[in-house]
Amino acid sequence: MSALNDTTFSHAVFLLTRILGQEDAHLWIAITFSLIYVTAIVGNSVILFIIKTDPSLHEPMYIFLSMLALTDLGFLIATMPTTLGLYFFNFREINLHACFLQLYFVGFLLYTESGVLLLMAFDRFIAISNPLRYASILTLPRIAKMGLVSVIRALTVVIPLPVFLRQFQYCQSNVLSHSYCRNEDIVRLACSDVGLRGMYGMITKILTRGLDLLLIFFSYVMILKTVLSIASQAECLRALNTCVSHLCAVLLFYTPDFSLSVITRFVKDASPLLRIILSYVSLLVPPLMNPIVYSVKSKPLRERIIKVFIK
């Protein structure tokens, strides 16, 4: 294995990291992760199948939900080979090109999912503040264009990341902190002057996903203002109840991811175990919980899922 300070990047490798101090339990951890992956993949696939095959669910809310399920599936597929390969077979090595490719897809899917969550917040705002024009505002062509804008934005933001990272020299430890490649983790290993290029990931995260979160917060302020103007308390609670699933998805997505980024960048003496746990929470919990939360809270979706499984 070539040393990582070798200037020939095609021969450089990184070493992935498992949960430290739990060597005896790695097989059980691998089995647990496998069950989580399978459950999450099946759950999101069922959501996509139900929405695609049931014309009554071809509404804006469920179309946005299918976009969310699709990004979650992509995220699982992008990270599953290295995570399960590490725990089942102790495949720690990942070469530079494969690492940057995984980093690219993970980053692209994260930015896309952030955009989808913003679109879902806009959907809830229109549904509550202007229900009579809801269908005329969120038409299928308009939803398709909004989804396309989210994808193009993610592509535009993520493309420079591997380009910048390839320009750095990695002559420090080649041991990553996680079982998959993250931008902050790789930048931390660079021994050359990273400058603003090294901060690109954090800057774009603040300007895009941070802005998305701010706009989601603003949309819920407007939703709350609209709901409080409703005279009936029962109608007020009914309107807020339609937002619970989306709020859960927002918290599950943003909280562990931003926490991990801050700890990796700014907390030098943070516990490695804390970073690893946060990485797995941000990796596995949103794709696992989103189908469960939406299936429980959405009565039409829940009824159709039950009907399919009973048949």
C-alpha positions as CSV (number, residue, x, y, z in Angstrom):
1,M,0.0,0.0,0.0
2,S,1.5,3.3,-1.0
3,A,1.8,6.0,1.5
4,L,-0.7,8.7,1.3
5,N,1.8,11.5,0.8
6,D,2.6,9.8,-2.6
7,T,1.9,12.4,-5.3
8,T,0.4,9.8,-7.5
9,F,-3.2,10.1,-6.4
10,S,-4.3,6.9,-8.3
11,H,-2.3,4.8,-5.8
12,A,-3.4,6.7,-2.6
13,V,-5.9,5.1,-0.2
14,F,-7.9,6.0,2.8
15,L,-8.7,3.7,5.7
16,L,-12.3,3.6,6.8
17,T,-13.1,3.3,10.5
18,R,-15.5,1.1,12.5
19,I,-16.9,1.8,15.9
20,L,-13.9,1.9,18.2
21,G,-13.6,-0.4,21.2
22,Q,-16.4,-2.7,20.0
23,E,-14.4,-5.3,18.1
24,D,-16.2,-8.3,19.6
25,A,-19.6,-6.9,18.7
26,H,-18.7,-6.0,15.0
27,L,-20.6,-9.0,13.6
28,W,-23.8,-8.0,15.6
29,I,-23.3,-4.4,14.5
30,A,-23.0,-5.6,10.9
31,I,-26.2,-7.6,11.2
32,T,-28.0,-4.7,12.8
33,F,-26.9,-2.3,10.0
34,S,-28.0,-4.9,7.4
35,L,-31.4,-5.1,8.9
36,I,-31.7,-1.3,9.0
37,Y,-30.5,-1.0,5.4
38,V,-33.0,-3.7,4.2
39,T,-35.9,-2.2,6.2
40,A,-35.1,1.3,4.9
41,I,-34.8,0.2,1.3
42,V,-38.0,-1.8,1.5
43,G,-39.9,1.0,3.2
44,N,-38.9,3.6,0.7
45,S,-39.5,1.3,-2.2
46,V,-43.0,0.5,-0.9
47,I,-43.7,4.2,-0.6
48,L,-42.6,4.7,-4.2
49,F,-44.6,1.7,-5.5
50,I,-47.8,2.8,-3.7
51,I,-47.6,6.4,-5.0
52,K,-46.8,5.3,-8.5
53,T,-49.5,2.7,-8.8
54,D,-52.4,4.6,-7.1
55,P,-53.7,7.5,-9.1
56,S,-55.5,8.9,-6.1
57,L,-52.1,9.6,-4.6
58,H,-50.9,11.6,-7.6
59,E,-51.2,14.8,-5.5
60,P,-48.4,17.4,-4.8
61,M,-47.8,16.2,-1.2
62,Y,-47.3,12.6,-2.2
63,I,-45.2,13.5,-5.3
64,F,-42.8,15.4,-3.0
65,L,-42.8,12.4,-0.7
66,S,-41.8,10.1,-3.6
67,M,-38.9,12.5,-4.3
68,L,-37.8,12.3,-0.7
69,A,-38.0,8.5,-0.8
70,L,-36.0,8.4,-4.0
71,T,-33.2,10.5,-2.5
72,D,-33.2,8.4,0.6
73,L,-32.8,5.2,-1.5
74,G,-29.9,6.8,-3.4
75,F,-28.2,7.7,-0.2
76,L,-28.6,4.1,1.1
77,I,-27.2,2.6,-2.1
78,A,-24.3,5.1,-2.1
79,T,-23.1,4.3,1.4
80,M,-24.1,0.6,1.8
81,P,-21.1,-1.1,0.1
82,T,-18.4,0.6,2.2
83,T,-20.3,0.4,5.5
84,L,-21.4,-3.3,5.2
85,G,-18.1,-4.3,3.6
86,L,-16.2,-2.7,6.5
87,Y,-18.2,-4.6,9.2
88,F,-18.7,-7.9,7.5
89,F,-15.3,-8.4,5.8
90,N,-13.1,-5.7,7.3
91,F,-12.6,-4.0,3.9
92,R,-11.0,-0.8,5.3
93,E,-9.2,0.5,2.2
94,I,-10.8,2.8,-0.3
95,N,-8.8,4.4,-3.0
96,L,-8.9,8.1,-3.7
97,H,-11.0,8.0,-6.8
98,A,-13.6,5.7,-5.2
99,C,-13.7,7.9,-2.1
100,F,-14.2,11.1,-4.1
101,L,-16.9,9.4,-6.2
102,Q,-18.8,8.3,-3.1
103,L,-18.3,11.8,-1.6
104,Y,-19.8,13.3,-4.7
105,F,-22.9,11.1,-4.7
106,V,-23.4,11.6,-1.0
107,G,-23.1,15.3,-1.2
108,F,-25.4,15.5,-4.3
109,L,-28.1,13.5,-2.5
110,L,-27.8,15.5,0.7
111,Y,-28.2,18.8,-1.2
112,T,-31.1,17.4,-3.3
113,E,-32.9,16.1,-0.1
114,S,-32.5,19.5,1.5
115,G,-34.1,21.1,-1.5
116,V,-36.9,18.5,-1.5
117,L,-37.6,19.3,2.2
118,L,-37.9,23.0,1.3
119,L,-40.3,22.2,-1.5
120,M,-42.4,20.1,1.0
121,A,-42.5,23.1,3.4
122,F,-43.7,25.3,0.5
123,D,-46.3,22.6,-0.3
124,R,-47.6,22.7,3.3
125,F,-47.7,26.5,3.3
126,I,-49.8,26.6,0.1
127,A,-52.1,23.8,1.3
128,I,-52.9,25.6,4.6
129,S,-52.8,29.3,3.5
130,N,-54.5,28.9,0.1
131,P,-56.3,25.6,0.0
132,L,-58.7,26.6,-2.8
133,R,-55.9,27.3,-5.2
134,Y,-53.7,24.5,-4.0
135,A,-54.2,22.2,-7.0
136,S,-53.9,25.1,-9.5
137,I,-50.7,26.4,-8.0
138,L,-48.8,23.1,-7.6
139,T,-49.5,21.5,-11.0
140,L,-47.6,18.5,-12.1
141,P,-45.4,20.5,-14.7
142,R,-44.6,23.0,-12.0
143,I,-43.7,20.3,-9.5
144,A,-41.4,18.7,-12.1
145,K,-39.7,22.0,-12.7
146,M,-39.2,22.6,-9.0
147,G,-37.7,19.1,-8.6
148,L,-35.4,19.7,-11.5
149,V,-34.2,23.0,-10.0
150,S,-33.3,21.1,-6.8
151,V,-31.3,18.5,-8.7
152,I,-29.5,21.1,-10.9
153,R,-28.6,23.2,-7.8
154,A,-27.2,20.1,-6.1
155,L,-25.1,19.2,-9.1
156,T,-23.8,22.7,-9.4
157,V,-22.8,22.9,-5.7
158,V,-21.2,19.5,-5.5
159,I,-19.2,19.4,-8.7
160,P,-16.3,21.5,-7.4
161,L,-15.8,19.4,-4.2
162,P,-13.8,16.5,-5.7
163,V,-11.9,19.0,-7.9
164,F,-10.7,21.0,-4.9
165,L,-9.9,17.9,-2.8
166,R,-7.7,16.5,-5.6
167,Q,-5.5,19.5,-5.4
168,F,-4.6,19.0,-1.7
169,Q,-1.7,16.9,-0.5
170,Y,-2.5,14.2,2.1
171,C,0.6,13.5,4.1
172,Q,-1.0,13.1,7.5
173,S,-2.8,10.1,8.8
174,N,-4.9,8.4,6.1
175,V,-7.5,7.1,8.6
176,L,-11.0,8.5,8.1
177,S,-13.4,8.9,11.0
178,H,-16.3,7.1,9.4
179,S,-17.3,4.1,7.3
180,Y,-18.0,6.3,4.2
181,C,-16.3,9.4,2.8
182,R,-17.3,12.8,4.0
183,N,-15.9,16.1,2.8
184,E,-15.1,17.5,6.3
185,D,-13.3,14.3,7.2
186,I,-11.1,14.3,4.1
187,V,-10.2,18.1,4.4
188,R,-9.1,17.4,8.0
189,L,-6.4,15.0,6.7
190,A,-4.9,17.5,4.2
191,C,-1.4,18.8,5.1
192,S,-1.3,21.5,2.4
193,D,-2.8,24.9,2.9
194,V,-6.4,24.3,2.1
195,G,-7.5,28.0,2.3
196,L,-11.0,28.9,1.0
197,R,-11.1,25.7,-1.1
198,G,-11.0,23.7,2.1
199,M,-13.9,25.7,3.4
200,Y,-15.9,25.4,0.3
201,G,-18.0,22.5,1.7
202,M,-18.9,24.4,4.8
203,I,-19.6,27.6,3.0
204,T,-21.9,26.0,0.5
205,K,-23.6,24.0,3.2
206,I,-24.4,27.3,5.1
207,L,-25.5,29.1,1.9
208,T,-27.6,26.3,0.6
209,R,-28.8,23.9,3.3
210,G,-28.6,26.6,5.9
211,L,-30.7,28.8,3.7
212,D,-33.1,26.0,3.1
213,L,-33.5,25.5,6.8
214,L,-34.1,29.2,7.3
215,L,-36.7,29.3,4.6
216,I,-38.4,26.2,6.1
217,F,-38.5,28.0,9.5
218,F,-39.9,31.1,7.8
219,S,-42.6,29.0,6.1
220,Y,-43.7,27.5,9.4
221,V,-43.9,30.9,10.9
222,M,-46.3,31.9,8.1
223,I,-48.2,28.6,8.6
224,L,-48.5,29.2,12.3
225,K,-49.7,32.7,11.6
226,T,-52.4,31.4,9.2
227,V,-53.4,28.6,11.5
228,L,-53.8,30.9,14.5
229,S,-56.3,33.0,12.5
230,I,-58.6,30.0,12.2
231,A,-61.5,30.3,14.5
232,S,-62.1,26.7,15.3
233,Q,-59.6,24.9,17.5
234,A,-60.4,21.6,15.9
235,E,-59.6,23.0,12.4
236,C,-56.4,24.6,13.8
237,L,-55.2,21.2,15.2
238,R,-56.2,19.4,12.0
239,A,-54.2,21.8,9.9
240,L,-51.1,21.5,12.1
241,N,-51.4,17.7,12.1
242,T,-50.7,17.7,8.4
243,C,-47.3,19.3,9.1
244,V,-46.1,16.8,11.8
245,S,-44.6,14.3,9.3
246,H,-42.6,17.0,7.5
247,L,-41.4,18.5,10.7
248,C,-40.1,15.1,11.8
249,A,-38.3,14.7,8.5
250,V,-36.7,18.1,8.8
251,L,-35.4,17.4,12.4
252,L,-34.2,14.0,11.5
253,F,-32.3,15.3,8.4
254,Y,-30.7,18.6,9.7
255,T,-30.0,18.0,13.4
256,P,-27.4,15.1,13.2
257,D,-25.9,16.4,9.9
258,F,-25.2,19.9,11.1
259,S,-24.1,18.7,14.5
260,L,-21.5,16.4,12.9
261,S,-20.2,19.1,10.6
262,V,-19.7,21.5,13.4
263,I,-18.0,18.9,15.6
264,T,-15.7,17.8,12.8
265,R,-14.7,21.3,11.8
266,F,-14.4,23.1,15.1
267,V,-14.2,20.7,18.0
268,K,-10.7,19.2,17.8
269,D,-10.9,17.1,21.0
270,A,-14.4,15.7,20.4
271,S,-14.9,12.0,21.2
272,P,-14.3,9.8,18.1
273,L,-17.2,7.7,19.2
274,L,-19.5,10.7,19.2
275,R,-18.5,11.5,15.6
276,I,-19.1,8.0,14.5
277,I,-22.5,7.7,16.2
278,L,-23.6,11.0,14.7
279,S,-22.5,9.9,11.3
280,Y,-24.5,6.7,11.5
281,V,-27.5,8.6,12.8
282,S,-27.4,11.0,9.9
283,L,-26.7,8.1,7.5
284,L,-29.4,5.6,8.6
285,V,-32.1,7.3,10.7
286,P,-33.7,9.6,8.1
287,P,-34.1,6.9,5.4
288,L,-35.4,4.5,8.0
289,M,-37.8,6.8,9.8
290,N,-39.3,8.9,7.0
291,P,-41.4,6.0,5.5
292,I,-42.5,5.0,9.0
293,V,-43.5,8.5,10.0
294,Y,-45.4,9.3,6.8
295,S,-47.1,5.9,6.8
296,V,-48.3,6.4,10.3
297,K,-49.4,10.0,9.9
298,S,-50.9,9.8,6.4
299,K,-54.2,7.9,6.5
300,P,-54.6,7.5,2.7
301,L,-51.1,6.2,2.4
302,R,-51.5,3.9,5.4
303,E,-54.7,2.4,4.1
304,R,-53.3,1.7,0.7
305,I,-50.2,0.1,2.2
306,I,-52.3,-2.1,4.4
307,K,-54.5,-3.0,1.4
308,V,-51.4,-4.1,-0.6
309,F,-50.0,-6.3,2.1
310,I,-53.4,-7.9,2.9
311,K,-53.8,-8.8,-0.8
